Amino acid sequence: MTYKTKGTCSSQIDFDLKDGKVYNVRFTGGCNGNLKGIGALVEGQDAQDVINRLEGTTCGFKSTSCPDQLAKALKEALNQ
């Protein structure tokens, strides 16, 4: 799935969702090392667990963040 982010340095998130688990998370733009780290940490994790951990995370003065956007992307994917 491809998700276009809003309000973050990254512009999109690509990922696979299989049997409710998250795989192959790739961010376009943003803080490269940190976002690769997030992708590695959530690899194979239950999507709802990832949402519960990351939803609501902010970045500086912004009301969202790349992790929060990943949570939104996963929620959207689960609801499809």
Biopython code that builds the backbone (N, CA, C, O; Angstrom):
import numpy as np
from Bio.PDB.StructureBuilder import StructureBuilder

atoms = [
    (1, "MET", "N", (0.848, -1.184, 0.000)),
    (1, "MET", "CA", (0.000, 0.000, 0.000)),
    (1, "MET", "C", (0.884, 1.235, 0.000)),
    (1, "MET", "O", (1.986, 1.220, 0.550)),
    (2, "THR", "N", (0.410, 2.280, -0.604)),
    (2, "THR", "CA", (1.078, 3.576, -0.589)),
    (2, "THR", "C", (0.163, 4.578, 0.106)),
    (2, "THR", "O", (-1.024, 4.679, -0.205)),
    (3, "TYR", "N", (0.734, 5.311, 1.048)),
    (3, "TYR", "CA", (-0.014, 6.316, 1.802)),
    (3, "TYR", "C", (0.709, 7.645, 1.649)),
    (3, "TYR", "O", (1.903, 7.732, 1.936)),
    (4, "LYS", "N", (0.010, 8.678, 1.203)),
    (4, "LYS", "CA", (0.561, 10.031, 1.094)),
    (4, "LYS", "C", (0.443, 10.711, 2.451)),
    (4, "LYS", "O", (-0.661, 10.896, 2.962)),
    (5, "THR", "N", (1.565, 11.079, 3.030)),
    (5, "THR", "CA", (1.570, 11.682, 4.364)),
    (5, "THR", "C", (1.130, 13.138, 4.305)),
    (5, "THR", "O", (1.144, 13.770, 3.249)),
    (6, "LYS", "N", (0.740, 13.649, 5.458)),
    (6, "LYS", "CA", (0.314, 15.041, 5.599)),
    (6, "LYS", "C", (0.994, 15.645, 6.824)),
    (6, "LYS", "O", (0.916, 15.085, 7.917)),
    (7, "GLY", "N", (1.656, 16.778, 6.647)),
    (7, "GLY", "CA", (2.235, 17.503, 7.776)),
    (7, "GLY", "C", (3.571, 16.991, 8.261)),
    (7, "GLY", "O", (3.988, 17.319, 9.372)),
    (8, "THR", "N", (4.265, 16.181, 7.441)),
    (8, "THR", "CA", (5.567, 15.648, 7.852)),
    (8, "THR", "C", (6.612, 15.897, 6.769)),
    (8, "THR", "O", (6.277, 16.249, 5.638)),
    (9, "CYS", "N", (7.873, 15.711, 7.127)),
    (9, "CYS", "CA", (8.969, 15.848, 6.164)),
    (9, "CYS", "C", (8.914, 14.735, 5.124)),
    (9, "CYS", "O", (9.254, 14.955, 3.961)),
    (10, "SER", "N", (8.491, 13.552, 5.531)),
    (10, "SER", "CA", (8.335, 12.468, 4.559)),
    (10, "SER", "C", (7.083, 12.749, 3.726)),
    (10, "SER", "O", (6.131, 13.364, 4.207)),
    (11, "SER", "N", (7.098, 12.292, 2.473)),
    (11, "SER", "CA", (5.962, 12.564, 1.592)),
    (11, "SER", "C", (5.059, 11.359, 1.375)),
    (11, "SER", "O", (3.898, 11.504, 0.992)),
    (12, "GLN", "N", (5.596, 10.170, 1.621)),
    (12, "GLN", "CA", (4.744, 8.985, 1.504)),
    (12, "GLN", "C", (5.358, 7.813, 2.259)),
    (12, "GLN", "O", (6.549, 7.785, 2.569)),
    (13, "ILE", "N", (4.484, 6.844, 2.539)),
    (13, "ILE", "CA", (4.892, 5.613, 3.201)),
    (13, "ILE", "C", (4.377, 4.459, 2.355)),
    (13, "ILE", "O", (3.204, 4.421, 1.985)),
    (14, "ASP", "N", (5.260, 3.524, 2.055)),
    (14, "ASP", "CA", (4.881, 2.299, 1.362)),
    (14, "ASP", "C", (5.070, 1.149, 2.337)),
    (14, "ASP", "O", (6.043, 1.121, 3.090)),
    (15, "PHE", "N", (4.145, 0.204, 2.323)),
    (15, "PHE", "CA", (4.248, -0.943, 3.216)),
    (15, "PHE", "C", (3.360, -2.063, 2.704)),
    (15, "PHE", "O", (2.489, -1.856, 1.859)),
    (16, "ASP", "N", (3.600, -3.244, 3.232)),
    (16, "ASP", "CA", (2.765, -4.396, 2.942)),
    (16, "ASP", "C", (2.061, -4.796, 4.229)),
    (16, "ASP", "O", (2.628, -4.699, 5.317)),
    (17, "LEU", "N", (0.841, -5.237, 4.095)),
    (17, "LEU", "CA", (0.054, -5.727, 5.224)),
    (17, "LEU", "C", (-0.431, -7.117, 4.845)),
    (17, "LEU", "O", (-1.169, -7.287, 3.874)),
    (18, "LYS", "N", (-0.010, -8.105, 5.616)),
    (18, "LYS", "CA", (-0.391, -9.483, 5.330)),
    (18, "LYS", "C", (-0.840, -10.149, 6.623)),
    (18, "LYS", "O", (-0.094, -10.208, 7.601)),
    (19, "ASP", "N", (-2.069, -10.648, 6.609)),
    (19, "ASP", "CA", (-2.643, -11.298, 7.796)),
    (19, "ASP", "C", (-2.539, -10.414, 9.037)),
    (19, "ASP", "O", (-2.269, -10.896, 10.137)),
    (20, "GLY", "N", (-2.760, -9.105, 8.841)),
    (20, "GLY", "CA", (-2.752, -8.167, 9.959)),
    (20, "GLY", "C", (-1.374, -7.793, 10.462)),
    (20, "GLY", "O", (-1.256, -7.129, 11.492)),
    (21, "LYS", "N", (-0.327, -8.201, 9.760)),
    (21, "LYS", "CA", (1.051, -7.906, 10.174)),
    (21, "LYS", "C", (1.685, -6.947, 9.165)),
    (21, "LYS", "O", (1.329, -6.940, 7.987)),
    (22, "VAL", "N", (2.627, -6.143, 9.649)),
    (22, "VAL", "CA", (3.263, -5.085, 8.873)),
    (22, "VAL", "C", (4.619, -5.556, 8.331)),
    (22, "VAL", "O", (5.430, -6.130, 9.057)),
    (23, "TYR", "N", (4.842, -5.299, 7.037)),
    (23, "TYR", "CA", (6.104, -5.683, 6.404)),
    (23, "TYR", "C", (6.570, -4.596, 5.440)),
    (23, "TYR", "O", (5.766, -3.829, 4.911)),
    (24, "ASN", "N", (7.866, -4.545, 5.224)),
    (24, "ASN", "CA", (8.483, -3.720, 4.169)),
    (24, "ASN", "C", (8.108, -2.238, 4.241)),
    (24, "ASN", "O", (7.772, -1.638, 3.220)),
    (25, "VAL", "N", (8.162, -1.652, 5.421)),
    (25, "VAL", "CA", (7.847, -0.230, 5.576)),
    (25, "VAL", "C", (8.983, 0.606, 4.982)),
    (25, "VAL", "O", (10.149, 0.444, 5.340)),
    (26, "ARG", "N", (8.614, 1.500, 4.070)),
    (26, "ARG", "CA", (9.573, 2.386, 3.423)),
    (26, "ARG", "C", (8.997, 3.801, 3.375)),
    (26, "ARG", "O", (7.917, 4.024, 2.828)),
    (27, "PHE", "N", (9.726, 4.748, 3.951)),
    (27, "PHE", "CA", (9.328, 6.153, 3.920)),
    (27, "PHE", "C", (10.065, 6.851, 2.788)),
    (27, "PHE", "O", (11.231, 6.553, 2.530)),
    (28, "THR", "N", (9.394, 7.781, 2.110)),
    (28, "THR", "CA", (10.031, 8.625, 1.108)),
    (28, "THR", "C", (10.248, 9.988, 1.736)),
    (28, "THR", "O", (9.294, 10.646, 2.150)),
    (29, "GLY", "N", (11.503, 10.412, 1.807)),
    (29, "GLY", "CA", (11.847, 11.670, 2.455)),
    (29, "GLY", "C", (11.944, 11.494, 3.960)),
    (29, "GLY", "O", (11.860, 10.378, 4.472)),
    (30, "GLY", "N", (12.119, 12.589, 4.654)),
    (30, "GLY", "CA", (12.211, 12.537, 6.111)),
    (30, "GLY", "C", (13.600, 12.182, 6.591)),
    (30, "GLY", "O", (14.556, 12.215, 5.816)),
    (31, "CYS", "N", (13.717, 11.847, 7.846)),
    (31, "CYS", "CA", (14.990, 11.511, 8.493)),
    (31, "CYS", "C", (15.345, 10.057, 8.193)),
    (31, "CYS", "O", (14.868, 9.144, 8.868)),
    (32, "ASN", "N", (16.159, 9.852, 7.207)),
    (32, "ASN", "CA", (16.428, 8.538, 6.645)),
    (32, "ASN", "C", (16.743, 7.460, 7.676)),
    (32, "ASN", "O", (16.089, 6.417, 7.692)),
    (33, "GLY", "N", (17.716, 7.688, 8.522)),
    (33, "GLY", "CA", (18.123, 6.667, 9.485)),
    (33, "GLY", "C", (17.031, 6.342, 10.491)),
    (33, "GLY", "O", (16.772, 5.173, 10.775)),
    (34, "ASN", "N", (16.394, 7.368, 11.027)),
    (34, "ASN", "CA", (15.324, 7.148, 11.998)),
    (34, "ASN", "C", (14.161, 6.382, 11.374)),
    (34, "ASN", "O", (13.587, 5.495, 12.007)),
    (35, "LEU", "N", (13.816, 6.721, 10.143)),
    (35, "LEU", "CA", (12.672, 6.076, 9.502)),
    (35, "LEU", "C", (12.990, 4.646, 9.085)),
    (35, "LEU", "O", (12.111, 3.785, 9.096)),
    (36, "LYS", "N", (14.243, 4.389, 8.718)),
    (36, "LYS", "CA", (14.648, 2.996, 8.479)),
    (36, "LYS", "C", (14.544, 2.203, 9.784)),
    (36, "LYS", "O", (14.142, 1.039, 9.789)),
    (37, "GLY", "N", (14.913, 2.850, 10.880)),
    (37, "GLY", "CA", (14.828, 2.202, 12.189)),
    (37, "GLY", "C", (13.396, 1.866, 12.562)),
    (37, "GLY", "O", (13.129, 0.774, 13.062)),
    (38, "ILE", "N", (12.474, 2.785, 12.328)),
    (38, "ILE", "CA", (11.058, 2.525, 12.604)),
    (38, "ILE", "C", (10.584, 1.338, 11.774)),
    (38, "ILE", "O", (9.903, 0.449, 12.284)),
    (39, "GLY", "N", (10.951, 1.329, 10.484)),
    (39, "GLY", "CA", (10.574, 0.218, 9.616)),
    (39, "GLY", "C", (11.084, -1.112, 10.148)),
    (39, "GLY", "O", (10.359, -2.107, 10.139)),
    (40, "ALA", "N", (12.327, -1.133, 10.610)),
    (40, "ALA", "CA", (12.901, -2.368, 11.150)),
    (40, "ALA", "C", (12.198, -2.788, 12.439)),
    (40, "ALA", "O", (11.968, -3.977, 12.660)),
    (41, "LEU", "N", (11.857, -1.828, 13.285)),
    (41, "LEU", "CA", (11.213, -2.141, 14.565)),
    (41, "LEU", "C", (9.802, -2.693, 14.401)),
    (41, "LEU", "O", (9.365, -3.514, 15.207)),
    (42, "VAL", "N", (9.090, -2.255, 13.374)),
    (42, "VAL", "CA", (7.708, -2.716, 13.207)),
    (42, "VAL", "C", (7.590, -3.929, 12.287)),
    (42, "VAL", "O", (6.504, -4.494, 12.156)),
    (43, "GLU", "N", (8.677, -4.337, 11.651)),
    (43, "GLU", "CA", (8.665, -5.471, 10.723)),
    (43, "GLU", "C", (8.083, -6.721, 11.395)),
    (43, "GLU", "O", (8.578, -7.174, 12.426)),
    (44, "GLY", "N", (7.029, -7.263, 10.793)),
    (44, "GLY", "CA", (6.412, -8.487, 11.294)),
    (44, "GLY", "C", (5.497, -8.294, 12.490)),
    (44, "GLY", "O", (4.941, -9.264, 13.006)),
    (45, "GLN", "N", (5.332, -7.047, 12.940)),
    (45, "GLN", "CA", (4.495, -6.766, 14.111)),
    (45, "GLN", "C", (3.019, -6.695, 13.708)),
    (45, "GLN", "O", (2.687, -6.414, 12.556)),
    (46, "ASP", "N", (2.160, -6.952, 14.665)),
    (46, "ASP", "CA", (0.727, -6.820, 14.470)),
    (46, "ASP", "C", (0.398, -5.345, 14.217)),
    (46, "ASP", "O", (0.811, -4.478, 14.986)),
    (47, "ALA", "N", (-0.338, -5.064, 13.152)),
    (47, "ALA", "CA", (-0.648, -3.687, 12.767)),
    (47, "ALA", "C", (-1.344, -2.918, 13.895)),
    (47, "ALA", "O", (-1.028, -1.751, 14.128)),
    (48, "GLN", "N", (-2.274, -3.548, 14.589)),
    (48, "GLN", "CA", (-2.979, -2.853, 15.663)),
    (48, "GLN", "C", (-2.037, -2.513, 16.810)),
    (48, "GLN", "O", (-2.188, -1.461, 17.433)),
    (49, "ASP", "N", (-1.077, -3.372, 17.102)),
    (49, "ASP", "CA", (-0.079, -3.062, 18.135)),
    (49, "ASP", "C", (0.764, -1.861, 17.726)),
    (49, "ASP", "O", (1.064, -1.001, 18.555)),
    (50, "VAL", "N", (1.148, -1.795, 16.458)),
    (50, "VAL", "CA", (1.934, -0.669, 15.959)),
    (50, "VAL", "C", (1.112, 0.610, 16.066)),
    (50, "VAL", "O", (1.626, 1.639, 16.503)),
    (51, "ILE", "N", (-0.151, 0.557, 15.675)),
    (51, "ILE", "CA", (-1.031, 1.718, 15.784)),
    (51, "ILE", "C", (-1.111, 2.183, 17.236)),
    (51, "ILE", "O", (-0.970, 3.374, 17.515)),
    (52, "ASN", "N", (-1.334, 1.254, 18.155)),
    (52, "ASN", "CA", (-1.459, 1.597, 19.572)),
    (52, "ASN", "C", (-0.205, 2.280, 20.110)),
    (52, "ASN", "O", (-0.297, 3.176, 20.949)),
    (53, "ARG", "N", (0.959, 1.863, 19.634)),
    (53, "ARG", "CA", (2.220, 2.436, 20.121)),
    (53, "ARG", "C", (2.545, 3.787, 19.497)),
    (53, "ARG", "O", (3.082, 4.666, 20.170)),
    (54, "LEU", "N", (2.222, 3.962, 18.206)),
    (54, "LEU", "CA", (2.697, 5.135, 17.483)),
    (54, "LEU", "C", (1.683, 6.262, 17.318)),
    (54, "LEU", "O", (2.063, 7.417, 17.126)),
    (55, "GLU", "N", (0.405, 5.933, 17.391)),
    (55, "GLU", "CA", (-0.630, 6.943, 17.166)),
    (55, "GLU", "C", (-0.513, 8.080, 18.171)),
    (55, "GLU", "O", (-0.365, 7.853, 19.372)),
    (56, "GLY", "N", (-0.581, 9.305, 17.665)),
    (56, "GLY", "CA", (-0.531, 10.476, 18.539)),
    (56, "GLY", "C", (0.871, 11.008, 18.785)),
    (56, "GLY", "O", (1.023, 12.032, 19.451)),
    (57, "THR", "N", (1.891, 10.353, 18.273)),
    (57, "THR", "CA", (3.265, 10.838, 18.426)),
    (57, "THR", "C", (3.404, 12.144, 17.655)),
    (57, "THR", "O", (2.989, 12.231, 16.499)),
    (58, "THR", "N", (3.984, 13.152, 18.285)),
    (58, "THR", "CA", (4.183, 14.438, 17.615)),
    (58, "THR", "C", (5.666, 14.661, 17.337)),
    (58, "THR", "O", (6.529, 13.982, 17.893)),
    (59, "CYS", "N", (5.940, 15.625, 16.466)),
    (59, "CYS", "CA", (7.317, 15.976, 16.104)),
    (59, "CYS", "C", (7.476, 17.478, 16.292)),
    (59, "CYS", "O", (6.912, 18.268, 15.536)),
    (60, "GLY", "N", (8.236, 17.862, 17.292)),
    (60, "GLY", "CA", (8.432, 19.287, 17.567)),
    (60, "GLY", "C", (7.105, 19.983, 17.785)),
    (60, "GLY", "O", (6.303, 19.548, 18.612)),
    (61, "PHE", "N", (6.866, 21.054, 17.055)),
    (61, "PHE", "CA", (5.641, 21.842, 17.208)),
    (61, "PHE", "C", (4.499, 21.307, 16.348)),
    (61, "PHE", "O", (3.385, 21.827, 16.415)),
    (62, "LYS", "N", (4.757, 20.284, 15.549)),
    (62, "LYS", "CA", (3.732, 19.730, 14.654)),
    (62, "LYS", "C", (2.751, 18.860, 15.435)),
    (62, "LYS", "O", (3.098, 18.307, 16.479)),
    (63, "SER", "N", (1.536, 18.744, 14.931)),
    (63, "SER", "CA", (0.522, 17.924, 15.599)),
    (63, "SER", "C", (0.586, 16.465, 15.159)),
    (63, "SER", "O", (-0.225, 15.648, 15.598)),
    (64, "THR", "N", (1.537, 16.134, 14.299)),
    (64, "THR", "CA", (1.715, 14.771, 13.807)),
    (64, "THR", "C", (3.206, 14.484, 13.687)),
    (64, "THR", "O", (4.038, 15.318, 14.046)),
    (65, "SER", "N", (3.535, 13.309, 13.185)),
    (65, "SER", "CA", (4.922, 12.903, 12.973)),
    (65, "SER", "C", (4.918, 11.761, 11.974)),
    (65, "SER", "O", (3.857, 11.268, 11.594)),
    (66, "CYS", "N", (6.087, 11.344, 11.553)),
    (66, "CYS", "CA", (6.159, 10.189, 10.650)),
    (66, "CYS", "C", (5.600, 8.926, 11.319)),
    (66, "CYS", "O", (4.866, 8.182, 10.669)),
    (67, "PRO", "N", (5.920, 8.654, 12.597)),
    (67, "PRO", "CA", (5.305, 7.489, 13.241)),
    (67, "PRO", "C", (3.779, 7.599, 13.326)),
    (67, "PRO", "O", (3.078, 6.610, 13.114)),
    (68, "ASP", "N", (3.260, 8.787, 13.633)),
    (68, "ASP", "CA", (1.819, 9.001, 13.689)),
    (68, "ASP", "C", (1.198, 8.782, 12.308)),
    (68, "ASP", "O", (0.120, 8.197, 12.198)),
    (69, "GLN", "N", (1.866, 9.244, 11.267)),
    (69, "GLN", "CA", (1.367, 9.039, 9.909)),
    (69, "GLN", "C", (1.358, 7.554, 9.550)),
    (69, "GLN", "O", (0.453, 7.095, 8.854)),
    (70, "LEU", "N", (2.351, 6.803, 10.014)),
    (70, "LEU", "CA", (2.346, 5.354, 9.794)),
    (70, "LEU", "C", (1.136, 4.730, 10.476)),
    (70, "LEU", "O", (0.489, 3.854, 9.902)),
    (71, "ALA", "N", (0.823, 5.164, 11.685)),
    (71, "ALA", "CA", (-0.355, 4.660, 12.387)),
    (71, "ALA", "C", (-1.623, 4.962, 11.590)),
    (71, "ALA", "O", (-2.498, 4.106, 11.469)),
    (72, "LYS", "N", (-1.724, 6.167, 11.049)),
    (72, "LYS", "CA", (-2.890, 6.535, 10.238)),
    (72, "LYS", "C", (-2.970, 5.672, 8.977)),
    (72, "LYS", "O", (-4.053, 5.238, 8.584)),
    (73, "ALA", "N", (-1.832, 5.429, 8.353)),
    (73, "ALA", "CA", (-1.794, 4.598, 7.143)),
    (73, "ALA", "C", (-2.245, 3.173, 7.451)),
    (73, "ALA", "O", (-2.994, 2.574, 6.679)),
    (74, "LEU", "N", (-1.793, 2.641, 8.564)),
    (74, "LEU", "CA", (-2.176, 1.277, 8.947)),
    (74, "LEU", "C", (-3.662, 1.201, 9.280)),
    (74, "LEU", "O", (-4.327, 0.232, 8.915)),
    (75, "LYS", "N", (-4.190, 2.211, 9.967)),
    (75, "LYS", "CA", (-5.629, 2.225, 10.265)),
    (75, "LYS", "C", (-6.432, 2.213, 8.984)),
    (75, "LYS", "O", (-7.410, 1.475, 8.858)),
    (76, "GLU", "N", (-6.013, 3.040, 8.025)),
    (76, "GLU", "CA", (-6.706, 3.111, 6.739)),
    (76, "GLU", "C", (-6.651, 1.752, 6.034)),
    (76, "GLU", "O", (-7.652, 1.293, 5.484)),
    (77, "ALA", "N", (-5.501, 1.125, 6.053)),
    (77, "ALA", "CA", (-5.333, -0.172, 5.397)),
    (77, "ALA", "C", (-6.200, -1.248, 6.062)),
    (77, "ALA", "O", (-6.793, -2.079, 5.374)),
    (78, "LEU", "N", (-6.274, -1.233, 7.388)),
    (78, "LEU", "CA", (-7.082, -2.226, 8.097)),
    (78, "LEU", "C", (-8.572, -2.033, 7.827)),
    (78, "LEU", "O", (-9.340, -2.995, 7.854)),
    (79, "ASN", "N", (-8.979, -0.789, 7.566)),
    (79, "ASN", "CA", (-10.392, -0.497, 7.336)),
    (79, "ASN", "C", (-10.839, -0.746, 5.907)),
    (79, "ASN", "O", (-12.021, -0.603, 5.594)),
    (80, "GLN", "N", (-9.917, -1.113, 5.045)),
    (80, "GLN", "CA", (-10.274, -1.377, 3.644)),
    (80, "GLN", "C", (-10.705, -2.805, 3.444)),
    (80, "GLN", "O", (-11.039, -3.198, 2.326)),
]
sb = StructureBuilder()
sb.init_structure("model")
sb.init_model(0)
sb.init_chain("A")
sb.init_seg("    ")
for serial, (resi, resn, name, xyz) in enumerate(atoms, 1):
    if name == "N":
        sb.init_residue(resn, " ", resi, " ")
    sb.init_atom(name, np.array(xyz, "f"), 0.0, 1.0, " ", f" {name:<3s}", serial, name[0])
structure = sb.get_structure()
